[in-house]
Amino acid sequence: MYPDHRPRRLRTTPAMRRLVAETTTTPRNLVLPMFVAEGLSDPRPIASLPGVVQHTQDTLVRAAHDAVAAGVGGLMLFGVPAHRDAAGSGAVDPDGVLNRALGALRSEFGDDTVLMADTCLDEFTDHGHCGVLSRDANGRERIDNDLTVQRYVDTALAQAEAGAHVVSPSGMMDGQVGAIRAALDAANFRHTSILAYSAKYASALYGPFREAVGSTLIGDRKTYQQDPANIREALRETRLDLGEGADMVMVKPAMLYLDVLREVAAESTVPVAAYQVSGEYAMISAAAVNGWIDRDAVILESLTSIRRAGADIVLTYWAAEAAAMLR
């Protein structure tokens, strides 16, 4: 006990603190989500995500070069089509905005970075849901799980063909990982990985993202995304995804769900990702603009908290900027 025990000895200098740090964040731990939109001649700023834009294909490639040069571990692509329909047909179209962008980036970078694709329909459906709508026996309109899974299979195959190293089913449909794994293997895409959104919550923090993709959603996604009150459900979903062949698992959002992230990391036998979502980015950005916080310090602290809770990979809109800070 004091005075013999003085923990402050290990905090005396920056070099000492660096030496004994228990958690580190490096550029390779970070993945940059990027938006590419159809029909743009110039990048379009996203008002609720200061500093983030909808890219043209050309500016996407240039921004990707900057991120890769900064050392980020990978890029996650989202597409914003000019036209949408009830089935989300643009997601499977080889000439769709997302698949064209994947092809351009794979041609540009080859295997020098990891290209991830959002394997979902919400950006491509005119109703804004992550799946196909149908009516049940009582005439109520619902997301049809099994029809949606088949659309995810077709989407994943199109993304793998376009050049994605990783497909990322994010719609929270039952059985999506196993169906995609079987289809990829049958089509000789055995080396294409699956990042499963195993714990994706029906969070109130997705608002800026919906602006970023021009979402047309009316209502909510509570019948397929998880209830923020639940953690055992997240662990059950994680176990199911692991059993179906997930190569990585995801917790989304990150910062308000660090307890979930810790439990998933303890449970998982594969790398664990966490998504620092648009609302988290927007809140920190707004507080910094008002002078209430030290922006750069809070960015790095937030990323450290996510890593400390157990994330091997952090998806963040600050990935390239943070990577430059961390080098």
C-alpha positions as CSV (number, residue, x, y, z in Angstrom):
1,M,0.0,0.0,0.0
2,Y,1.0,3.7,-0.2
3,P,3.7,4.9,0.2
4,D,5.3,1.7,-1.2
5,H,2.8,1.4,-4.1
6,R,2.8,4.4,-6.3
7,P,1.0,3.7,-9.6
8,R,1.8,7.2,-10.8
9,R,5.4,6.0,-11.5
10,L,4.1,4.5,-14.7
11,R,2.5,7.8,-15.8
12,T,5.6,10.1,-15.4
13,T,6.5,10.7,-19.0
14,P,5.0,10.3,-22.5
15,A,7.6,7.6,-23.2
16,M,6.6,5.7,-20.1
17,R,2.9,6.0,-20.8
18,R,3.5,4.7,-24.3
19,L,5.6,1.8,-23.1
20,V,2.9,0.5,-20.7
21,A,-0.2,1.3,-22.7
22,E,-2.5,-1.7,-22.6
23,T,-4.5,-0.8,-25.7
24,T,-3.2,0.4,-29.0
25,T,-4.9,1.7,-32.1
26,T,-3.0,1.5,-35.4
27,P,-4.0,2.5,-38.9
28,R,-4.4,-1.1,-39.9
29,N,-7.2,-1.5,-37.4
30,L,-9.4,1.1,-39.2
31,V,-11.7,0.8,-42.1
32,L,-13.1,3.7,-44.0
33,P,-16.8,3.7,-45.1
34,M,-17.2,5.5,-48.4
35,F,-20.3,6.5,-50.5
36,V,-20.4,6.5,-54.3
37,A,-23.4,8.0,-56.0
38,E,-24.7,7.7,-59.5
39,G,-25.2,10.8,-61.7
40,L,-22.9,13.2,-59.9
41,S,-20.3,15.4,-61.7
42,D,-18.8,16.5,-58.4
43,P,-18.7,15.2,-54.9
44,R,-21.8,16.1,-52.9
45,P,-21.3,17.1,-49.3
46,I,-23.4,15.3,-46.6
47,A,-24.7,18.1,-44.3
48,S,-25.1,15.9,-41.2
49,L,-21.6,14.3,-41.7
50,P,-19.2,17.2,-42.0
51,G,-16.3,16.3,-44.1
52,V,-18.0,13.2,-45.6
53,V,-19.3,13.3,-49.2
54,Q,-21.0,11.2,-51.8
55,H,-18.3,10.5,-54.3
56,T,-18.2,10.3,-58.0
57,Q,-16.4,7.2,-59.2
58,D,-13.3,9.3,-60.1
59,T,-13.2,11.1,-56.7
60,L,-13.8,7.8,-54.9
61,V,-10.7,6.4,-56.5
62,R,-8.7,9.5,-55.5
63,A,-10.0,9.4,-51.9
64,A,-9.3,5.7,-51.7
65,H,-5.7,6.4,-52.7
66,D,-5.3,8.9,-49.9
67,A,-6.8,6.4,-47.4
68,V,-4.6,3.5,-48.5
69,A,-1.5,5.8,-48.4
70,A,-2.5,6.7,-44.8
71,G,-2.4,3.0,-44.0
72,V,-6.0,2.1,-43.3
73,G,-6.8,-1.5,-43.2
74,G,-9.7,-1.5,-45.7
75,L,-12.5,0.4,-47.4
76,M,-16.3,-0.3,-47.0
77,L,-18.4,0.8,-50.0
78,F,-22.0,1.9,-50.1
79,G,-23.8,2.7,-53.3
80,V,-26.3,5.4,-54.0
81,P,-28.2,4.7,-57.2
82,A,-30.1,7.2,-59.3
83,H,-33.1,4.9,-59.6
84,R,-34.7,2.4,-57.1
85,D,-37.4,-0.3,-57.2
86,A,-39.2,-2.5,-54.9
87,A,-36.8,-5.4,-55.3
88,G,-33.6,-3.4,-55.1
89,S,-32.5,-4.5,-58.5
90,G,-29.5,-2.2,-58.6
91,A,-27.7,-4.2,-56.0
92,V,-27.4,-7.2,-58.3
93,D,-26.8,-5.3,-61.5
94,P,-23.2,-5.7,-62.7
95,D,-23.4,-2.2,-64.1
96,G,-24.9,-0.8,-60.9
97,V,-23.2,2.0,-59.1
98,L,-21.8,-0.1,-56.3
99,N,-20.5,-2.9,-58.4
100,R,-18.9,-0.6,-61.0
101,A,-17.1,1.2,-58.1
102,L,-15.9,-2.1,-56.7
103,G,-14.5,-3.1,-60.1
104,A,-12.8,0.3,-60.4
105,L,-11.1,0.0,-57.0
106,R,-10.1,-3.6,-57.5
107,S,-8.5,-2.7,-60.8
108,E,-6.7,0.2,-59.1
109,F,-5.5,-1.5,-56.0
110,G,-5.6,-5.3,-56.6
111,D,-4.9,-6.9,-53.3
112,D,-3.1,-3.9,-51.8
113,T,-6.1,-3.1,-49.6
114,V,-9.2,-4.9,-48.4
115,L,-12.4,-4.0,-50.4
116,M,-15.6,-4.6,-48.4
117,A,-19.1,-4.2,-49.8
118,D,-22.3,-3.5,-48.0
119,T,-24.4,-6.5,-48.9
120,C,-27.9,-5.1,-48.4
121,L,-30.8,-3.7,-50.3
122,D,-31.8,-0.5,-48.3
123,E,-29.9,1.8,-50.6
124,F,-31.5,0.3,-53.7
125,T,-35.2,-0.2,-52.7
126,D,-37.8,2.5,-53.3
127,H,-39.3,1.7,-49.9
128,G,-36.0,2.0,-48.0
129,H,-36.2,-1.4,-46.2
130,C,-33.3,-3.8,-46.2
131,G,-35.4,-6.6,-47.8
132,V,-38.2,-7.6,-50.1
133,L,-41.8,-6.8,-49.0
134,S,-44.6,-9.3,-49.2
135,R,-48.0,-9.8,-47.5
136,D,-48.6,-12.5,-44.9
137,A,-51.7,-14.7,-44.5
138,N,-53.5,-11.8,-42.8
139,G,-52.7,-9.3,-45.5
140,R,-50.1,-7.5,-43.5
141,E,-47.0,-6.2,-45.4
142,R,-43.8,-7.6,-43.9
143,I,-40.1,-8.1,-44.8
144,D,-40.0,-11.6,-46.4
145,N,-37.0,-13.2,-44.8
146,D,-36.4,-16.0,-47.2
147,L,-37.0,-14.0,-50.4
148,T,-34.6,-11.4,-49.0
149,V,-31.9,-13.9,-48.3
150,Q,-32.0,-15.0,-51.9
151,R,-31.6,-11.4,-52.9
152,Y,-28.6,-11.2,-50.6
153,V,-27.1,-14.3,-52.2
154,D,-27.4,-12.7,-55.6
155,T,-26.0,-9.4,-54.4
156,A,-23.0,-11.1,-52.7
157,L,-22.3,-13.0,-55.9
158,A,-22.4,-9.8,-57.9
159,Q,-20.1,-8.1,-55.5
160,A,-17.6,-10.9,-55.4
161,E,-17.6,-11.0,-59.2
162,A,-17.0,-7.2,-59.2
163,G,-14.0,-7.6,-57.0
164,A,-15.0,-7.4,-53.3
165,H,-12.6,-9.2,-51.0
166,V,-15.3,-9.1,-48.3
167,V,-19.1,-9.2,-48.5
168,S,-21.0,-7.8,-45.6
169,P,-24.6,-8.9,-45.1
170,S,-26.1,-6.2,-42.8
171,G,-29.8,-6.7,-43.1
172,M,-30.1,-9.1,-40.1
173,M,-32.1,-11.7,-41.9
174,D,-32.2,-15.2,-40.4
175,G,-29.9,-17.6,-42.3
176,Q,-28.2,-15.0,-44.4
177,V,-24.6,-15.9,-43.7
178,G,-25.0,-19.7,-44.4
179,A,-26.9,-19.1,-47.6
180,I,-24.2,-16.6,-48.9
181,R,-21.4,-18.9,-47.8
182,A,-22.9,-21.9,-49.7
183,A,-23.4,-19.8,-52.8
184,L,-20.0,-18.2,-52.8
185,D,-18.4,-21.6,-52.5
186,A,-20.5,-23.1,-55.2
187,A,-19.5,-20.3,-57.5
188,N,-15.8,-20.8,-56.8
189,F,-15.5,-17.6,-54.6
190,R,-14.1,-19.7,-51.7
191,H,-11.6,-17.0,-50.9
192,T,-14.3,-14.2,-50.5
193,S,-14.8,-13.5,-46.8
194,I,-18.0,-12.7,-45.0
195,L,-18.2,-10.0,-42.4
196,A,-21.5,-10.7,-40.6
197,Y,-23.4,-7.9,-39.0
198,S,-24.2,-10.2,-36.0
199,A,-25.3,-7.5,-33.5
200,K,-26.9,-4.7,-35.4
201,Y,-29.3,-2.7,-33.3
202,A,-32.4,-0.7,-34.2
203,S,-30.6,2.4,-33.0
204,A,-31.6,6.1,-33.2
205,L,-28.0,6.9,-34.3
206,Y,-28.4,6.1,-38.0
207,G,-30.0,9.4,-39.1
208,P,-27.0,11.0,-40.8
209,F,-26.3,7.7,-42.7
210,R,-29.8,7.8,-44.1
211,E,-29.1,11.2,-45.5
212,A,-25.9,9.9,-46.9
213,V,-27.6,7.2,-48.9
214,G,-30.8,9.2,-49.7
215,S,-32.9,6.7,-47.8
216,T,-36.6,6.6,-48.6
217,L,-37.5,4.7,-45.4
218,I,-40.9,5.3,-43.8
219,G,-41.3,3.6,-40.4
220,D,-38.6,1.6,-38.7
221,R,-36.6,-1.6,-38.9
222,K,-37.4,-3.1,-35.5
223,T,-38.7,-6.4,-36.9
224,Y,-35.2,-7.3,-38.1
225,Q,-32.7,-5.1,-36.3
226,Q,-32.1,-5.9,-32.7
227,D,-33.7,-4.3,-29.6
228,P,-31.3,-2.0,-27.8
229,A,-32.4,-3.6,-24.5
230,N,-31.0,-7.0,-25.4
231,I,-27.6,-8.5,-25.1
232,R,-28.3,-12.3,-24.9
233,E,-29.9,-11.9,-28.3
234,A,-26.7,-10.4,-29.8
235,L,-24.7,-13.4,-28.4
236,R,-27.2,-15.8,-29.9
237,E,-27.0,-14.1,-33.3
238,T,-23.2,-14.2,-33.1
239,R,-23.1,-17.9,-32.4
240,L,-25.5,-18.6,-35.2
241,D,-23.4,-16.5,-37.7
242,L,-20.2,-18.3,-36.5
243,G,-21.9,-21.6,-37.1
244,E,-23.0,-20.6,-40.6
245,G,-19.4,-19.7,-41.5
246,A,-18.8,-16.0,-40.8
247,D,-15.2,-15.0,-41.2
248,M,-15.7,-11.8,-39.1
249,V,-18.5,-10.5,-36.9
250,M,-19.7,-7.0,-36.4
251,V,-21.3,-4.9,-33.6
252,K,-23.2,-1.8,-34.7
253,P,-23.3,0.9,-33.3
254,A,-20.1,0.9,-31.3
255,M,-19.9,3.6,-28.6
256,L,-23.2,3.1,-26.9
257,Y,-22.8,-0.7,-27.1
258,L,-19.4,-1.3,-25.7
259,D,-20.8,-3.8,-23.2
260,V,-22.2,-5.8,-26.1
261,L,-18.9,-5.5,-27.9
262,R,-17.0,-6.8,-24.9
263,E,-19.3,-9.9,-24.6
264,V,-19.2,-10.6,-28.4
265,A,-15.4,-10.3,-28.4
266,A,-15.2,-12.8,-25.5
267,E,-17.5,-15.2,-27.4
268,S,-16.1,-14.9,-30.9
269,T,-13.5,-17.2,-32.4
270,V,-13.0,-14.9,-35.4
271,P,-12.0,-11.2,-35.7
272,V,-14.5,-8.7,-34.3
273,A,-15.5,-5.4,-36.0
274,A,-17.4,-2.5,-34.6
275,Y,-18.9,0.4,-36.5
276,Q,-18.6,3.9,-35.2
277,V,-21.8,5.0,-36.8
278,S,-22.9,8.3,-38.4
279,G,-24.7,9.6,-35.3
280,E,-21.6,9.0,-33.2
281,Y,-19.5,10.9,-35.8
282,A,-22.1,13.7,-36.0
283,M,-22.3,14.2,-32.2
284,I,-18.5,14.5,-31.8
285,S,-18.3,16.8,-34.8
286,A,-21.1,19.1,-33.5
287,A,-19.6,19.3,-30.0
288,A,-16.2,20.2,-31.5
289,V,-17.6,22.9,-33.8
290,N,-19.2,24.5,-30.7
291,G,-15.8,24.4,-28.9
292,W,-17.0,22.1,-26.2
293,I,-14.4,19.4,-26.7
294,D,-10.9,18.9,-28.2
295,R,-11.9,17.3,-31.5
296,D,-8.8,15.3,-32.3
297,A,-8.3,14.1,-28.7
298,V,-11.9,12.9,-28.6
299,I,-11.6,11.1,-31.9
300,L,-8.6,9.2,-30.7
301,E,-10.2,8.5,-27.3
302,S,-13.3,7.2,-28.9
303,L,-11.4,4.8,-31.1
304,T,-9.3,3.6,-28.1
305,S,-12.5,2.9,-26.2
306,I,-13.8,0.7,-29.0
307,R,-10.5,-1.1,-29.3
308,R,-10.3,-1.5,-25.5
309,A,-13.8,-3.1,-25.5
310,G,-12.5,-5.8,-27.9
311,A,-12.8,-4.6,-31.5
312,D,-10.0,-5.8,-33.8
313,I,-11.4,-3.7,-36.6
314,V,-13.1,-0.3,-36.3
315,L,-15.2,1.2,-39.1
316,T,-15.1,5.0,-38.8
317,Y,-15.6,7.9,-41.1
318,W,-12.4,9.3,-39.5
319,A,-10.3,6.3,-40.6
320,A,-8.0,8.1,-43.0
321,E,-7.7,11.2,-40.8
322,A,-7.1,9.2,-37.6
323,A,-4.6,7.0,-39.4
324,A,-2.6,10.1,-40.2
325,M,-2.7,11.1,-36.5
326,L,-1.6,7.6,-35.4
327,R,1.4,7.2,-37.7
